[in-house]
Amino acid sequence: MQFLTPWIALLAGLVAVPLLLLLYFLKLKRRELIVSSTLLWKRAVQDLQVNAPFQRLRKNILLFLQLLMLFALLLALAAPILSLMSGRARRHVLLIDRSASMSATDVEPSRLEEAKRQAKVYVESLRDPGFLSFRGARDQTMVIAFDKHSKVMCNFTADKRQLIAAIERIEAGHGASLLAEAIMVAQAFSLAPDDQPANEGLQEAAKLILFSDGRIADLDQIMVSTDELTFHSIGESGKNVGVTAMRARRLYENPEEVEVFATVANYNAEPVTTDVQLSVNDDVRAVKSVSLPAAKGEDGSDAGGPGKVAVNFSLSYAEAGVLTVRQLQSDSLASDDAAWAVLAPPKRLTALLVTGGNKVLELALKACPLAGLDIMTPSQFDDANDLSDFSIEQRYDVIVLDNHLSARTLRCRYLVFGRPPSNIDVSVSQELEHQVVVDWRPKHAVLKYVNLMNLYTQKCYKLDLPRDAELLAEFNESPALALVRRNGSVFLLAPFDVLSSTWPFEPSFVLFCYNAVSFLGMQVGQNQDANLLVGDPIVVDGLASGQSALVDGPDFSGSEIKANYSGSIRFPGTEHVGVYGVRAEPAAGGAAGEARLFAVNLLDAAESNIEPVREITVSGTLVQAEAGVLSRANLPLWPFLVGLALLVACLEWLIYNGKMRI
């Protein structure tokens, strides 16, 4: 048996019991009268003996009953708990899923709230050492919330109030459900040395308690003993209709025309008809009615893969805006009912080539879809009277430097062939000969579909890059391509002369120029960066070092963040779907700029499938969900003690009234 508040009961007893006994020691103050006989006053004469102080208490059934009633009330005030758990104390880790599917409302008020309620019940069931036990071992518990990433809400502790407060702080997210990271964190903490002597013997692996609907994407990556994992499945229904894919693009032939593609999925066991709405800046432009087939398994007998329908929209829109595709069918999950896309205004890039004469590079740039390409000699570029004319905001989106070391680099985006500028923290240690590319990043936007296998250069500069640089390709002894951001400018560095390499003879050279100009000019890069998934960070370049920016989101506003040394900001708090805005605060004397918008979407078919799972496979072994709803493993005794006190009070009242009739 355990007592939650023993000291409160003890203090109350030290006050109440002496007061009760004092009532039986008080002198009786009676008015003296002359009577003819005391034959019928025998009891009154006996009571007179109490007038003498410090008399020994006589046997009194009423006093006994009153003490018994008071003892029951004091014991109830100590909040005794009868533990029904057996075995030695150990460590527990509560893993609470807060992913998008846990926001489903098929369980009132939501699956996450039900998971938190069951987790608090589990905490209340943990064992504490007995009263006046100074070295008794107690259960220790840790709380971890997870979606795409894990977050430690509370480290190992036996304080139930602290654990319950940590559970209450868990908020719903809209990301995917990945458990492997949370398991690794739990194992790392549970096997850490414990310097508390009262908890000796708790160094064994912690017991993992999982509260989830079972829709976890990385179960095949988890290595844990199944006897250490207990699974509590949350959820009742899998009925849902969601937008699982969306893309918007301008036509190359006519940039004012916009095409929108979306996929709507039905996870119900029966067909559904719903309306799909397209809006631009919250202005409804079109509504289509679609019929979604039922979700069927591979055998066609039960719900499995969703029924999907592709929906296409076309509209004319020559400005920047936010497109929203929303399905209007009411269901249990709201986070996948809509998807957003940030649409940039139609634009063709302008570029400046600074070269002493490079026909190969000139022809490659002319093959790119540029609105204009100007060519200057190095002396013309350096002798320009008004260098601010070369600002990206006014004339050029990209400046290409071909073997020209400029004395001054304005805030712009640069493609640099040869020696890099001297003011971007990139140093040249030596010149190398006979270099070939040994590795590159084919998934980066600059190198998409670019094959560098046959790239050889006779001479190149060996670069020493800063820590924040992005390495895109490597020679056998030096970086071959790198991205460096400094003072609001972006530099794509290729530390060799194109004409001294085999690249002009490769088809990949023209494709590289196309990707590089598009990426640096933000024609492609901005659109890609502006459309994110939940959990992807918002990255904005081109700010001054230390410049502040305010971030607004679907559930917050005015969150301040400052640019780093390279003029970039990184905001990781995209936990909810919707439109985010980043507004840079103006420099001294400058005008406030417009907010840059970012669309954050779920677009995850696995999370839209909210059918709860009753069994999961971990480490090749099937783990069944616990049957029924989790209930307390200990029994509070105070209601029984209060009932006993009331029963004793009634008995005392009956006895008192019976004596008064004598």
N, C-alpha and C positions, 0 to 999 in steps of 0.2 A: 504494500500500500504506500502511496505517495501523498504528500500534502503540498498543494500549490501555494498556500498563504498561511503557513503555520505560525509565523510570528504575530500576525494580526490577531489570530485566535488566542494566542497566549497572552497578549497584552489586554485583550478584552476580558479574558478570564481573571486576570489579576485585579481588574476593576470590579467586575460584576459579582464574583463569588463572595468577597468580603462584604460588599453592600448587602447581599442577601442574608448572610449570617448576622450582620449587624442589626437587621430588623428583628431578629429573635433575641437580641440582648438589650434592646431598648427598654427603659422603665415604663411601666404602665401608669399613666396619670389619670386616676379615677377620683371622682368627687365623693367625699365621705358623707354617709347617711346613717342614721340610727334605725335599726330594724329590730323586730321582736324576736327573730330566730334566724340562725344561720344554717338550719338543717337542710334547707333547699339551696344553699349557696356554697356547697362543698367545692364545686369546680372553681367558683370565683375565688375561694380562699386559696386553692392550689395555684391559681394564676398570680396571686399576690407575691408568691415566692420569687417571681422574676424581677420584683422591684429591687432585690438585692443585686448589685452589679457583680459580674464575673461568676455567675452561677453556672454550673455545668448544664449543658443542653440535655434536655430530656428527650427520650425517644419520641419522634414526631413524624408520622407518615407524610404529612403535608410538606415538611421541610425536605424529606427524602425525595419526594416527587418533584419538588421545585428544583432541587439540585440536579436531578436526572434530566429534567427539561432544559435547564441551563447548560448542562454538559453537552447535550445533543445539539443545541444551537451553536455553541462554541466550536464543536467538532465540525459542524457544517460550514462555519465561517472559515475554517482552515482548508476548505476545498479538498477533501480527500479523494484520491483517484485510485481505483483498483485496477492494476495493470493485468491484462489478459495475455500479454506476450511472455514467452518463455525463452530461455537461453541467455547467453552472455551478451553484453552490450557490444555494439559494433557501429561502423560508420555507414551512412546512407547518403546517396546523391540523388536529388530530385531533378529529373530532366523534364522540363516543361516546354512543349512545342508551342511556339507563338507565330507559326508561319501563316500564310494567307488562308489556307483551308481551315485553320482553327478559328477564323472569324465567322465561320458559317453559323447561322442562327437556327439550325434545326434543333438545337438544344438551347433552351432559354437560360440566360439571355444570349449566350454564345458558347461555343465549344471551349474557348480559352477560359471563360469565367467558370465553367464547370470543371475544367482541369485544375484551376486554381483552388476551387472549393474542395476538391478531393485531395489536393496536395496539403491544404491546411488541416484536413481531417487526419491525414497521415502524420503530420507534425504533432498534432495533439495526442496521437497514440504512442509517441516515443517514450521511452523509459527515462526516468530521473532517479538519482540515488535517494534512498529513504531519508526521512527526517533525522537530523543529528548524525548523518553519515558523512564523515569528512573525506574518506578516500574511496567512496563507492564509484564504480565506473558508470557512465551514462552514455546513451546514444548521442552521437554527433552527426549532424546533417549539413549538407551543402546544397545550394539551390543554383541551378544553371538554366537559363532560358536560351532557346536556340531557334533560329530559322535558317537563313543562308549562312549566318555566322552565330557563334555562341557568345554568351555574355554571363559572367559570374555575378549573380545577384547577391550571394552571401557565401562566405567561406565557411569551413567546418565550425560549427558551434552547437552547444546544447541549449542555448537560450531560445525557447520557443517563441517568445514575443519578437525577437529579432528575425527569426525565420519566417514567421507569418507576415511581418512587415515587408520582408524581401519579396515574398510571393505576391503581395498586393501591388508592388511596384512594377510588376511585369505588364507591359503593354503589347497590344496586338501589332504585328507587322504584316507586310504584304509580300514577303519574299518566299523563296523556295524553302523546303524543309530538308536540311542536311545535318545528320547526326554524328558523323565521324569526328568532326572537330570537337564537339561537346564531350564525346567519349574520351578523347585524348586528354582534354583538360581535366576531366573528372579523375582519370587514372593518374595523371601527374600530381594532382593535389592529394589524392587518397594515399599515395605511396610516399609522400613527403615525410621526413622525420617529425615526430611529435614530441615536444619537450615538456608536455604536461604529465606529471607523475600520476595524476588521478586517472589517466586514460591509458595506462600501460596495457599492452596486449591488443590495442586497436590498430596494429600495423598491417593487418590483413587487407585484401582488396575490399573496397567499399561495395555495398549493395546498391545497384543502379535501379532506380524506380522511374520508369518512363510513362509520362502522361501525354498521349498523342492520339491522333486519329489513324496513325499508321501509314500515312501517305508520305513516306520518307524515301528520297531519291537515291541515297548512297548506302543502303543497307549491306550491299555486297562488299563494301570497303571497311566494314566494322569487324574488328577482331576482339571478341569478348566472350568469356565463358557464359553459357546460357543459364547456368544456375545462379549467376550473379545479377541477372537482368529480370526484372518484373515489369510486365507491360500492362498498362491500364488503358483500354481503348475508349476514346471519347467520340461521340457522334451517333446519330440514329439514321439519317437519310442521306442519299447521294444525289438527290435531284438538283440539277443545276444547268444553267445555260450561260455560256461565257464567250467573250471574244478572245480567241487564242492566237491570232496573228493579225498584223496590220502594217501596211507600208504605203507611203504617199510619195509620189515623184512627179516632177515636171517633165513634159515631153521635150526631147532634145530638139525636134524640128520646130516646135512652138512652145517656148518656155512659159507662156501665159496659161497653157492648158495643164491641168493637174489631174492625175489618175490616182485613185485610192483603192487599194486592195485590202480586203479583210476576210478572216475566216471565223465563222461562228459555229461553236460546237454544242451539241446537246448530249448531256449525260443522264437523261431520263430514260426509263425503260419503255416509254411510249413516245410517239412522234409529237412534236411541238411546233406550233406556228407562232412566230414572233415578228415584231417590227424592228428594223435596223435603221437607225437615224444617223445622218451625217450633218455636222454643224461646223461652221467656221467662226471662230471667236464667239461661241455661244449663239450664233445665228443659224437656225435650222435651214439647211439647203435642200435636203432630200430625205425621204423616208421610203424604205422598201419593205414589203412583207415577204418573209421567207418561211418555207416549211422545212423543218429539220427532221431527218429520220431518227428513229430510236437508236439508242446505244445498244450494241450487241457484242457478245463475246465471240470467240473464234468458232464455237460450236453453234452460235445463234440462239442459245437457250437462255442466257442471262446477260445482265448489263456488263459491258466491258469497254471496248473502244467506242469513243463517242461518234454520234452521227454528225457529219460536218457538211457545211455549205459555204462556198466562196461567194462573197458579195463584192461587187465592183461599183464604183462611183466615178463620174467624170464631171468636172466643173471648170469654169474659166475664172482664174483669180490671179491678178498681177501684183499682189502685195504680199507682205509677210503676214503670217497668222498661225493660229493653232487649230488644227483639224481634230475633230472628235467623232469617233464612231461608237455608237452606244446601242446595245440591244435592250429593248423595253419590256422583256418578259420578267416578271417578278419571281425571284428565287431566293435561296438561302445565302448566297455569297455575292456581295456587292462589289468586291474589288476587281472582278474580272468582267463586269458588265460593260465597261467602256475602255477604250484605248485612245491615246492622244499621239499626235505627231506635230512637230514644229516645222512649219513650211517657210523656207527662206524666200526672199523676193527673187524674181528671175534676174540673173546676172551672168555676164561673160567676163572673164578675167582679162586684165591688161598686165603686161609684163615688160620689163626693161632688161636688155642684155648688155652688159658692160664687157667688151672684149676687144682685143687687139687684132682680131681676125680669126674666126673659127666657123667656117662654113658648115661643118657637120653639126655643131651645136645650134647654129642659126636655123638650119633646115628642120632639125628635130623639134625645136620650139614652134616653128611655123606649122608643123603638123598637128600641134595641139589646138583645141577649139578655143582660141583666144580672141577677145574683141579687138586687141591691138598689141603689137609687139614693136617696141622702139629699140634701136641699137645705138649705143654710144661707145666711143673710145674711152680708155681709162683717163686720158687727159681732159676730155670733155666732161666726164663725170666729176672729176676732182675740181675742175675750174668753174663749176656751176655757181652762179652768183647767189641764188636763193635755194639753198639745199632743202628747205622745207617743202619745195615743190615735189620732192621725191617721196613725200609722206604717203603711206599706204591709203590713208583716208582721202587723199586728194587726187592722186594720179595713178599709182601703180599698186597692184596687188602683190606682185612678186618681183624681186630684183635678182638677176642671175649674174654672179661675178665669175668671170672666166680668167683665172690666173691674174687677178688684180687684188693687191693688198691695199684697200682703201684706208686713208688716214682717219676717216670719220664714217661711222655707220649710224644712220638714222633709224628710228623705230619703224621697222618693216619686217618682211619675211624674205629670207635670202636662201638661194641655192648657190653654194660656193664650190667651185672646182679649183683645186690647187691649195696654196697656203691659206689657212684660216685667218680671219681678223685677229688683231692682237688684244682687243679689249673684251673678250668673251671668256676669259679664263681657260683657254685652250692653248697649250704650249707645244712647240715642235722641238723634239729632242735631237733628231737626225734625219737624214735622207736615206731611204732604202731603195734597193734595186730588186727587180725580178720578183714581184709579189703576185700571188694568185689568191682568189677568194676561197676560203675554207669553210665558211659558215655564213648564213644570213637568216633573217626573220621573214619568211614568205607570207605570214599572216598580217604583217603591218601594212597599213594603207599605202605607204610609199613603195613597197615591194610586192604588191599584189599582182600575181601572174608574171612576175619578173624572175627570170632564171639567170643567176650569176655564176653558174658552174664554169663557164668558159672565159670569165673575165680575168685578164692578165694585164699588168701594167709594168712598163720598164722601170719607171721611177715613181716614188711616192714619198710623202712626208709622214714620219712617225708621230702620231698624235698622243699627247697625254691629256685625257679628258677629265673634266670635273666629275664629282660623284653623282650629280643629278643628270648627267647626259644619258641619252638613250643610244645604245649601240645597236645598229641595224644590220651591219655586215662586217666581217673581219677578213683581213689578209692574214697570211701566215705569221706576220710579225707586227701588225699594226691594225688599228681600226680602218675599215674601208669606207663605211658610211656611218654617220652619227648625227643625232639631233641634239642641239644645244639651245636652251632658252635663256636669254639674258636681257635685262632692262626693257622688257616688253617686246623684244624681237625674237624671232625664231630663225635658227641657222641650220640648214641641212648641209652637212660638210661631206665633200668627196675629195680627199687630200691627194689628188693626182691630176695630171693633165690628160684630158680625154684623148687628145691626139697622140699621146704616147702609150695608149692602151689599145686593146683589141675590141673595146666596147662599141665603137662606131660601126663595126662589122656585124654586130649582133642585133637581132630584132628587139631584144629586151631594152636597148638604149632608148628608143623612141617611147616605148611603154613606160620606162622609168621617168622620162621627162614629163610625160602626161600625168602620171601619178604624183610626181613631186610638185608640179605646178598646181594641180588641183588641191592637193593636201595643204600646201603652204598658203594658197589663196583662199582656203576655207570654203571653196565651192562644194567640194565633197566632204572634207573633214568636218566642217561646221555642222552640216546636216546629220552626219553620223554621230558626232559628239552630243548633239542636242536631243537625240532620241535614245533613251537609256532603259535598262531594266532595273527592277527594284534591287537596291544594294550597290549598283554601279555608282562610283563617285562622279560628282560634277567637277569638271576641270575647265578653267578659263585661263587663257594666256593673254599676253599683251598688256598687262598692267605694269605700273611702276613698282619698284621694290618697296614693300611696306604699305602699299596703297590699300585702303579698306574697301570692303564691298559688303552689301547687305543681301541676305538670302531670304526669300519668301517661299513657303511651301504650302501644301494642302492643309496642314494643321498647325502652322506657326508662321510668324512674320518677323522681320527685322533681326534675324540672326547675323551677327557681325563676324567677318572673317578677313584676315589680312593676307596680302600677297607675299610670297617668299622672295628670296634674293633674286630669283630668276624672273620675277614678275608673274608668277602663276599662283592661282588659288585652287585648292582641292577641298571639296565639301563632300564628306562621306555619308551624310545623314539622309539618304534617299530611302527611307524605310516604308514609305506609303506611296501608292500610285497617285498620279495627278500631275499638275503643271507647276514647275518651280521657276522662280525668277531670280536672277543675279544682277544687282544694280551696283555698279562701281561708284563710290563717292567721288565727286569732282575734286581735282587738285585745287590749290589755292588760286582763286581768280578764274577758275574754269567753270564751264557749264556742266550741269548734270547730264549724264548720258542716259539712253534708254536701257531698260532692263533686258538682259538676254534671257530667253526662255528655254527651258528644258522639259521634255516630256518623259515621265517615268511610268512605265507600264509593267504589268504582271506578265502577260503573254506566255503563260506556262501551262501547257495542257495537263501536266501532272498535278499541279495545284488546283486547277479547275475541276479535276475529278475528286469530289469530296466524299465519295462513298467510303465510310469508315471500314478499316481493316481489323479483323478479329484475330489474325495470326500473322506474324512476320518471321522472316528467315534471317537469322543472325549466325554468322560463322558456319553456315551450312546446316544449321539446326533450326527446326521450327519452334517458335515461341508462341504459345497460346496466350491470348489476353485473359486477364483475371475475370472470372465470372461475376456478374452483378456489379453494383455500384459500391465503391469503397466505403466502408463504415469504420467507426472508431474501434480500436483494439484495446481500449481501456474504458472503465465504467466510472463515471462521476457518482459519488455516494451522497453528496449533499442533499439531493431531493428526498432520499430515504430518511436522512437524519432530521430534516425539517418536518417530514411526516410523523416521525417518532415523537418529536417535541410537541406537535399538535395533539397527538394521541395522549401523551402524558398530561398535557394541560387539561384536556377533557376529563381524564380520570381524576385529577386533583380537584377539579370543580365539582364532580359528583361526590367525592368523599367529603369535601368541605360542606356542601349543602346537606349531606346526610348527618353530619355531626351537629349542625345548627338546629336540626329538628329534635335533638335529644332534650 
